[in-house]
Amino acid sequence: MLLNEKLYEQICNWADAHAEEMYLDLAKLSRIPSVSRADLAEDNAPFGKDVRKMLDAALEMAAGYGFETQDNEGYYGDAWAGDKEKAIGIISHLDVVPEGTGWKYPPFGATREGDFLIGRGVGDNKSAAVTAIYTMRMLRDIEAPITNGIRAIFGCSEETGMQDMPHMIEKDAVPPLSLVPDASFPVNYAQKGTMRGTMSIPVGTDILSFTGGEVRNMVPPLAECALYLPASKVRPVFDGREEFTVTEEAGICRVTAKGLAAHAAAPANGINAIHLLSEALAGSGLLSEVSQKAMQALSAMTADHTGSDAGIACEDPESGATTMVCGVARTEEGRIFLSLDCRLSIAADIEGNKASFTAFAQSLGMRVDELETSAPFYMPKDDIRIVTLNRICEEVLHMENPQPYTMGGGTYSRVVPNAITFGTGIPSFGEKLDLGPGHGGAHQPDEYIYLPAMKEALKAMACAVILLDRLI
């Protein structure tokens, strides 16, 4: 085994003894709404009051367990034991996506159902923050043989563009090596690049507003269009279609479409409500020229989640295929604005993709208001750090023949040097809470975590810190 038996036994015993305490701490943090809102920035709260409250709670928890802490003007927080500048980092994020709709449980109720905890952020990513704190507690209590120390870093804007970590990179010590527990075990060695932006098009005279989604990195489950048309004229178009609702109030007709939420990294698992609604309106024959063109553009832009229509489709054996999601629509100053979230295959020509996408948008009559890209993350599978983490999954988590993997989801590994995404989800456990389609996962209603898996992840994280400490 990678660790000697006595040390491993100490790790297991400590985790078992403190598991329920850890679950209670997770519930405590999960009851705090913490949607990152840079538009609500205040002094020492660059991502809004709610995230600041969340950060304070996490730092107070860490300080209560005896660790030094720092709030870094609210951009991120950290807690550490040993030499901060040489410490191995465990980087989590405290911000969450908006709760959305369709919940069966209170979004911020941290509801316990047997061995499951349900609530926004319990898995993505507050369980990782608590696991980091408990890893520090454990390694201190058992007097683990660590030379370089350990540091829990709490991000505050991961879900909205990762504006927090550049602040750390510019103004603070960057860990010589970090773990990012924001995915699944075993170990992630590559992540797709990204292309994100905003397009817009004139709304025309028939449409008062068109809205949909809440965050760009989620397939939007709801969309609504308010029309300057009588409901009696609109209803026949949608009769018999359960995914649509038509209402009228004060002379304004509203059509609502219901889709299915999914993470933008796996759009095939969702149904884009913006597409459902724009496609139906584009084919309705109800709209005049400018409004008709707007709906046709939205329908075309949201029709294909592979990027094929936009000329950016690409696939490679390691990272898979490019994905494309337009997750948010809003109406401002006579224009409909549409967000873009693409996860680009490692083999993609990023600059070529920008040019192709721009040309596609313009061919639909859309204006590209913003378009940014980021490079992929890649670390060879035979890197000793990847090999070590993979062996932990085999020996500690008892995963059969674990293999390092790639993914379309983006974590802090993209922006922080020497940061490896490792856990904390354990798919081999296979325990599920049946809440119906579109429920239970990250970014979905009724997000949940299987608590015993969190305890096993704690053991794996402790082993990882001890072993990686020897490689620095």
C-alpha positions as CSV (number, residue, x, y, z in Angstrom):
1,M,0.0,0.0,0.0
2,L,1.1,3.6,-0.6
3,L,0.9,4.5,3.1
4,N,2.0,2.4,6.0
5,E,-0.8,0.5,7.7
6,K,-0.6,2.3,11.0
7,L,-1.0,5.7,9.5
8,Y,-3.8,4.6,7.2
9,E,-5.6,3.1,10.2
10,Q,-5.3,6.4,12.0
11,I,-6.8,8.2,9.0
12,C,-9.8,5.7,8.8
13,N,-10.4,5.8,12.6
14,W,-10.4,9.6,12.7
15,A,-12.7,9.9,9.7
16,D,-15.2,7.4,11.2
17,A,-15.2,9.2,14.5
18,H,-15.8,12.7,13.1
19,A,-18.2,11.8,10.2
20,E,-21.4,13.0,11.8
21,E,-19.8,16.2,13.0
22,M,-18.6,16.8,9.4
23,Y,-22.1,16.3,8.0
24,L,-23.5,18.8,10.4
25,D,-21.0,21.4,9.4
26,L,-21.9,20.8,5.8
27,A,-25.5,21.3,6.5
28,K,-24.7,24.6,8.4
29,L,-22.9,26.0,5.3
30,S,-25.5,24.7,2.9
31,R,-28.2,26.7,4.5
32,I,-26.6,30.0,3.4
33,P,-27.6,31.2,-0.1
34,S,-24.4,32.1,-1.9
35,V,-25.1,33.0,-5.5
36,S,-22.2,35.1,-6.8
37,R,-23.3,38.5,-7.9
38,A,-20.6,40.8,-9.1
39,D,-23.3,43.3,-10.0
40,L,-24.1,43.7,-6.3
41,A,-20.5,44.3,-5.3
42,E,-19.7,46.2,-2.1
43,D,-16.5,47.0,-0.2
44,N,-14.9,43.7,0.8
45,A,-17.8,41.9,-0.9
46,P,-16.9,41.9,-4.6
47,F,-19.5,39.2,-5.3
48,G,-22.3,40.5,-3.1
49,K,-23.4,40.2,0.5
50,D,-24.6,36.6,0.3
51,V,-21.3,35.3,-0.8
52,R,-19.5,37.4,1.8
53,K,-21.8,35.9,4.5
54,M,-20.9,32.5,3.2
55,L,-17.2,33.2,3.2
56,D,-17.3,34.6,6.7
57,A,-19.1,31.4,7.9
58,A,-16.5,29.1,6.3
59,L,-13.6,31.2,7.8
60,E,-15.3,31.2,11.2
61,M,-15.6,27.5,11.0
62,A,-11.9,27.0,10.2
63,A,-10.8,29.5,12.8
64,G,-13.0,27.7,15.4
65,Y,-11.0,24.6,14.7
66,G,-7.7,26.5,15.4
67,F,-6.5,27.5,12.0
68,E,-5.1,30.8,10.8
69,T,-7.4,32.5,8.3
70,Q,-7.5,35.4,5.9
71,D,-10.4,36.9,3.9
72,N,-8.4,38.6,1.1
73,E,-10.9,41.4,0.6
74,G,-13.7,39.0,0.0
75,Y,-12.4,37.6,-3.3
76,Y,-11.5,34.3,-1.7
77,G,-10.6,33.0,1.7
78,D,-8.0,30.7,3.0
79,A,-7.1,28.8,6.2
80,W,-3.8,27.0,6.7
81,A,-1.6,25.0,9.0
82,G,2.2,25.2,8.6
83,D,4.0,27.4,6.1
84,K,1.3,29.0,4.0
85,E,3.7,29.7,1.1
86,K,4.8,26.1,0.8
87,A,1.5,24.4,1.8
88,I,-0.4,22.1,-0.5
89,G,-3.7,23.7,-1.5
90,I,-7.2,22.3,-1.5
91,I,-9.3,24.7,-3.6
92,S,-13.1,24.6,-3.3
93,H,-15.7,27.2,-4.1
94,L,-18.4,28.5,-1.9
95,D,-20.6,30.2,-4.5
96,V,-23.5,28.3,-6.1
97,V,-25.7,28.5,-9.1
98,P,-29.2,30.0,-8.5
99,E,-31.7,27.6,-7.0
100,G,-34.0,27.8,-10.0
101,T,-37.4,26.2,-9.9
102,G,-39.0,22.8,-9.6
103,W,-37.6,21.8,-6.2
104,K,-39.3,19.2,-4.1
105,Y,-37.2,20.2,-1.1
106,P,-36.3,23.6,0.2
107,P,-33.3,24.8,-1.9
108,F,-31.4,26.0,1.1
109,G,-33.0,23.8,3.7
110,A,-30.1,21.3,3.9
111,T,-32.7,18.5,4.3
112,R,-31.4,15.2,5.7
113,E,-33.1,12.1,4.3
114,G,-31.3,9.1,5.8
115,D,-27.8,9.1,4.4
116,F,-28.5,11.9,1.9
117,L,-28.3,15.7,2.3
118,I,-30.4,17.8,-0.1
119,G,-29.9,21.4,-1.0
120,R,-28.2,23.8,-3.5
121,G,-24.5,23.5,-3.2
122,V,-24.3,20.4,-0.9
123,G,-22.3,18.7,-3.6
124,D,-21.2,21.6,-5.8
125,N,-19.1,22.6,-3.9
126,K,-19.6,23.1,-0.2
127,S,-18.9,19.5,0.7
128,A,-15.4,20.0,-0.8
129,A,-14.9,23.1,1.4
130,V,-15.9,21.2,4.5
131,T,-13.8,18.2,3.5
132,A,-10.7,20.5,3.2
133,I,-11.2,21.9,6.7
134,Y,-11.6,18.4,8.1
135,T,-8.5,17.2,6.2
136,M,-6.5,19.9,8.0
137,R,-8.1,18.9,11.3
138,M,-7.3,15.2,10.8
139,L,-3.7,15.6,9.7
140,R,-3.0,17.9,12.6
141,D,-4.7,15.6,15.1
142,I,-3.0,12.4,14.0
143,E,0.3,14.3,13.6
144,A,0.7,13.2,10.0
145,P,4.2,13.4,8.5
146,I,3.8,16.5,6.4
147,T,6.7,18.8,5.6
148,N,5.0,21.6,3.6
149,G,1.7,22.2,5.4
150,I,-1.8,22.3,4.1
151,R,-4.0,25.2,3.0
152,A,-7.8,25.3,2.4
153,I,-8.7,27.9,-0.2
154,F,-12.3,29.0,-0.6
155,G,-13.3,30.5,-3.9
156,C,-16.2,32.9,-4.3
157,S,-17.0,33.2,-8.0
158,E,-16.3,29.8,-9.7
159,E,-19.7,29.6,-11.1
160,T,-19.6,33.0,-12.7
161,G,-16.2,33.1,-14.4
162,M,-13.5,32.5,-11.8
163,Q,-12.7,36.1,-11.2
164,D,-11.5,35.2,-7.7
165,M,-8.4,33.1,-8.5
166,P,-6.6,35.7,-10.6
167,H,-6.7,37.9,-7.5
168,M,-4.9,35.2,-5.6
169,I,-2.4,34.6,-8.4
170,E,-1.6,38.3,-8.6
171,K,-1.5,39.2,-4.9
172,D,-0.9,36.1,-2.8
173,A,1.2,32.9,-2.7
174,V,0.1,30.3,-5.2
175,P,0.5,26.8,-3.7
176,P,3.2,24.7,-5.3
177,L,0.6,22.0,-5.8
178,S,-3.2,22.0,-5.3
179,L,-6.1,19.6,-5.3
180,V,-9.4,20.8,-6.7
181,P,-12.2,18.6,-5.4
182,D,-14.9,19.8,-7.8
183,A,-15.6,16.7,-9.9
184,S,-15.5,12.9,-9.5
185,F,-12.9,10.4,-8.6
186,P,-10.6,9.0,-9.8
187,V,-8.4,11.9,-11.2
188,N,-9.0,14.4,-14.0
189,Y,-6.0,15.0,-16.2
190,A,-7.6,17.2,-18.9
191,Q,-10.4,19.7,-19.3
192,K,-11.8,21.3,-22.4
193,G,-11.1,24.9,-23.4
194,T,-14.0,27.4,-23.3
195,M,-15.6,30.0,-25.5
196,R,-18.1,32.2,-23.8
197,G,-19.9,35.3,-24.9
198,T,-23.1,37.2,-25.5
199,M,-25.0,37.9,-28.8
200,S,-28.0,40.1,-29.4
201,I,-30.7,40.9,-31.9
202,P,-33.5,43.5,-32.2
203,V,-36.7,42.2,-30.6
204,G,-39.2,43.9,-33.0
205,T,-42.6,45.3,-32.3
206,D,-44.6,42.1,-31.4
207,I,-42.5,41.1,-28.4
208,L,-42.4,42.9,-25.1
209,S,-39.8,40.6,-23.6
210,F,-38.1,37.2,-24.0
211,T,-36.4,35.7,-21.0
212,G,-35.0,32.3,-20.1
213,G,-32.5,30.6,-17.9
214,E,-30.5,32.0,-14.9
215,V,-26.9,31.2,-15.5
216,R,-24.9,30.6,-18.7
217,N,-23.5,27.2,-17.6
218,M,-26.8,25.5,-17.3
219,V,-29.3,24.2,-19.9
220,P,-32.3,26.5,-19.2
221,P,-35.4,24.7,-17.9
222,L,-37.7,27.7,-18.4
223,A,-38.3,30.4,-20.9
224,E,-41.0,33.0,-21.3
225,C,-42.1,35.4,-24.0
226,A,-44.5,38.3,-23.4
227,L,-46.3,39.3,-26.6
228,Y,-48.3,42.3,-27.8
229,L,-50.9,39.8,-29.2
230,P,-54.2,38.6,-27.9
231,A,-54.2,35.2,-26.2
232,S,-57.1,34.0,-28.3
233,K,-54.8,34.3,-31.4
234,V,-51.8,32.7,-29.7
235,R,-53.4,29.7,-27.8
236,P,-54.3,27.7,-31.0
237,V,-50.6,27.5,-31.8
238,F,-49.8,25.8,-28.5
239,D,-53.0,23.7,-27.9
240,G,-52.2,20.2,-26.9
241,R,-48.5,20.9,-26.2
242,E,-47.8,20.1,-22.5
243,E,-44.5,21.9,-22.5
244,F,-46.2,25.3,-23.1
245,T,-48.5,27.5,-21.0
246,V,-50.4,30.5,-22.4
247,T,-51.8,33.2,-20.1
248,E,-53.1,36.8,-20.5
249,E,-53.1,39.7,-18.2
250,A,-53.7,43.5,-18.9
251,G,-53.6,42.9,-22.6
252,I,-50.2,41.1,-22.6
253,C,-50.1,37.4,-23.6
254,R,-47.3,35.3,-22.0
255,V,-46.1,32.0,-23.3
256,T,-44.0,29.9,-21.0
257,A,-41.9,26.9,-22.1
258,K,-40.7,24.1,-19.8
259,G,-37.5,22.2,-20.6
260,L,-35.1,20.2,-18.5
261,A,-32.1,21.5,-16.6
262,A,-28.6,20.0,-17.1
263,H,-25.0,21.1,-16.6
264,A,-23.6,22.9,-19.7
265,A,-20.9,20.3,-19.9
266,A,-23.5,17.6,-20.6
267,P,-26.2,19.4,-22.6
268,A,-27.5,16.2,-24.1
269,N,-29.0,15.5,-20.7
270,G,-31.2,18.6,-20.8
271,I,-33.9,20.2,-22.9
272,N,-33.3,23.9,-23.8
273,A,-36.5,25.8,-23.0
274,I,-35.2,28.9,-25.0
275,H,-35.0,26.7,-28.0
276,L,-38.5,25.2,-27.4
277,L,-40.1,28.6,-27.2
278,S,-38.2,30.4,-30.0
279,E,-38.7,27.5,-32.4
280,A,-42.5,27.4,-31.7
281,L,-42.8,31.2,-32.1
282,A,-40.7,31.2,-35.3
283,G,-43.0,28.7,-36.8
284,S,-46.2,30.2,-35.5
285,G,-46.9,32.6,-38.3
286,L,-48.0,35.2,-35.7
287,L,-45.0,37.6,-35.9
288,S,-44.0,40.5,-38.1
289,E,-40.7,40.6,-39.8
290,V,-38.2,41.8,-37.2
291,S,-39.7,39.7,-34.3
292,Q,-39.9,36.7,-36.6
293,K,-36.2,37.1,-37.5
294,A,-35.3,37.3,-33.8
295,M,-37.1,34.1,-33.0
296,Q,-35.6,32.4,-36.0
297,A,-32.1,33.5,-34.9
298,L,-32.6,32.2,-31.3
299,S,-34.1,29.0,-32.6
300,A,-31.1,28.4,-34.9
301,M,-28.5,29.4,-32.2
302,T,-30.0,27.0,-29.7
303,A,-30.9,24.1,-32.0
304,D,-27.6,22.2,-31.9
305,H,-25.5,21.5,-28.7
306,T,-22.5,20.1,-30.7
307,G,-21.6,23.4,-32.4
308,S,-21.9,21.8,-35.8
309,D,-24.2,24.5,-37.2
310,A,-21.9,27.2,-36.0
311,G,-18.9,25.5,-37.6
312,I,-17.1,24.7,-34.4
313,A,-17.8,21.0,-34.0
314,C,-14.7,19.0,-33.0
315,E,-13.9,15.8,-31.2
316,D,-10.8,14.0,-30.0
317,P,-10.2,10.7,-28.3
318,E,-9.2,12.1,-25.0
319,S,-11.6,15.0,-24.2
320,G,-14.5,14.1,-26.5
321,A,-16.7,16.4,-28.5
322,T,-17.2,20.2,-28.3
323,T,-20.5,21.2,-26.6
324,M,-22.4,24.5,-27.0
325,V,-25.2,25.9,-24.8
326,C,-27.0,29.2,-24.8
327,G,-28.3,29.3,-21.2
328,V,-29.6,32.8,-20.6
329,A,-31.9,35.1,-22.6
330,R,-32.9,38.6,-21.5
331,T,-34.5,41.6,-23.2
332,E,-33.0,45.1,-22.7
333,E,-33.4,48.3,-24.7
334,G,-35.2,46.7,-27.6
335,R,-32.8,43.8,-28.0
336,I,-32.8,40.2,-27.0
337,F,-29.4,39.1,-25.5
338,L,-28.3,35.5,-25.5
339,S,-25.4,33.9,-23.6
340,L,-23.0,31.4,-25.0
341,D,-21.1,28.6,-23.1
342,C,-19.0,26.3,-25.3
343,R,-16.7,23.6,-24.0
344,L,-14.1,23.1,-26.7
345,S,-12.4,19.8,-27.5
346,I,-8.7,19.8,-26.7
347,A,-8.1,19.4,-30.4
348,A,-10.2,22.5,-31.3
349,D,-8.7,25.5,-33.1
350,I,-9.7,28.1,-30.6
351,E,-9.0,31.2,-32.8
352,G,-10.7,29.4,-35.8
353,N,-13.7,28.7,-33.6
354,K,-14.0,32.3,-32.7
355,A,-14.0,33.3,-36.3
356,S,-16.5,30.6,-37.3
357,F,-18.9,31.3,-34.5
358,T,-18.9,35.0,-35.2
359,A,-19.7,34.4,-38.8
360,F,-22.5,32.1,-37.9
361,A,-24.1,34.6,-35.5
362,Q,-23.8,37.4,-38.0
363,S,-25.4,35.2,-40.7
364,L,-28.5,35.0,-38.4
365,G,-28.6,38.8,-38.0
366,M,-27.1,38.7,-34.5
367,R,-24.5,41.1,-33.1
368,V,-21.6,39.5,-31.2
369,D,-21.3,41.7,-28.1
370,E,-18.7,39.7,-26.2
371,L,-16.6,36.6,-27.0
372,E,-13.8,35.3,-24.8
373,T,-11.9,32.0,-24.8
374,S,-9.7,30.1,-22.4
375,A,-7.1,27.4,-23.1
376,P,-7.7,23.7,-22.0
377,F,-6.0,22.1,-19.0
378,Y,-3.8,19.1,-19.6
379,M,-1.4,17.0,-17.6
380,P,0.0,13.8,-19.0
381,K,-1.5,10.6,-17.6
382,D,1.9,9.2,-16.7
383,D,2.8,12.3,-14.5
384,I,3.8,10.9,-11.1
385,R,1.2,13.1,-9.5
386,I,-1.6,11.7,-11.6
387,V,-0.3,8.2,-11.1
388,T,-0.2,8.6,-7.3
389,L,-3.8,10.0,-7.1
390,N,-5.1,7.3,-9.3
391,R,-3.5,4.6,-7.0
392,I,-5.3,6.3,-4.0
393,C,-8.6,5.7,-5.8
394,E,-7.7,2.0,-6.2
395,E,-6.4,1.4,-2.7
396,V,-8.4,3.8,-0.5
397,L,-11.7,4.0,-2.4
398,H,-11.5,0.4,-3.7
399,M,-12.3,1.5,-7.3
400,E,-11.8,-1.3,-9.7
401,N,-9.2,-0.4,-12.4
402,P,-9.6,3.4,-12.1
403,Q,-8.6,5.4,-15.1
404,P,-7.7,9.1,-15.2
405,Y,-10.3,10.9,-17.2
406,T,-11.0,14.1,-19.1
407,M,-14.1,16.3,-18.9
408,G,-16.0,19.2,-20.4
409,G,-16.7,20.8,-17.0
410,G,-14.3,23.5,-16.0
411,T,-12.7,23.8,-12.6
412,Y,-10.0,26.0,-11.0
413,S,-7.5,23.7,-12.7
414,R,-7.9,25.9,-15.7
415,V,-6.7,29.0,-14.0
416,V,-4.5,28.0,-11.1
417,P,-1.0,26.6,-11.9
418,N,-0.3,23.0,-10.8
419,A,-3.9,22.4,-9.7
420,I,-5.2,18.9,-10.2
421,T,-9.0,18.1,-10.1
422,F,-9.5,15.2,-7.8
423,G,-12.9,14.1,-6.4
424,T,-14.9,14.3,-4.4
425,G,-17.8,12.4,-6.2
426,I,-17.5,8.6,-6.0
427,P,-19.6,7.1,-8.8
428,S,-18.7,3.6,-7.8
429,F,-20.9,3.9,-4.6
430,G,-24.0,3.8,-6.8
431,E,-26.3,5.0,-4.1
432,K,-29.1,7.2,-5.5
433,L,-32.1,9.1,-4.3
434,D,-34.9,8.8,-6.8
435,L,-36.3,12.2,-7.3
436,G,-37.3,11.9,-10.9
437,P,-35.7,13.1,-14.2
438,G,-33.8,16.3,-14.0
439,H,-33.4,16.3,-10.2
440,G,-30.5,15.6,-7.9
441,G,-27.4,16.5,-9.8
442,A,-25.2,19.6,-9.8
443,H,-27.0,22.6,-11.1
444,Q,-30.3,20.7,-11.0
445,P,-33.2,21.1,-8.5
446,D,-32.9,18.9,-5.4
447,E,-29.1,18.6,-5.7
448,Y,-28.0,16.0,-3.2
449,I,-24.9,14.3,-1.8
450,Y,-24.6,10.7,-0.4
451,L,-23.0,11.4,3.0
452,P,-21.0,8.2,3.5
453,A,-19.2,9.0,0.2
454,M,-18.1,12.2,1.7
455,K,-16.4,10.3,4.6
456,E,-14.6,8.1,2.1
457,A,-13.5,11.2,0.1
458,L,-12.1,12.6,3.3
459,K,-9.9,9.6,3.7
460,A,-8.7,9.8,0.1
461,M,-8.0,13.6,0.4
462,A,-5.9,13.0,3.6
463,C,-3.9,10.3,1.8
464,A,-3.4,12.5,-1.2
465,V,-2.0,15.4,0.8
466,I,0.5,13.2,2.7
467,L,1.7,11.5,-0.5
468,L,1.9,14.6,-2.7
469,D,3.7,16.4,0.1
470,R,6.6,14.0,-0.6
471,L,6.6,15.1,-4.3
472,I,7.1,18.8,-3.8
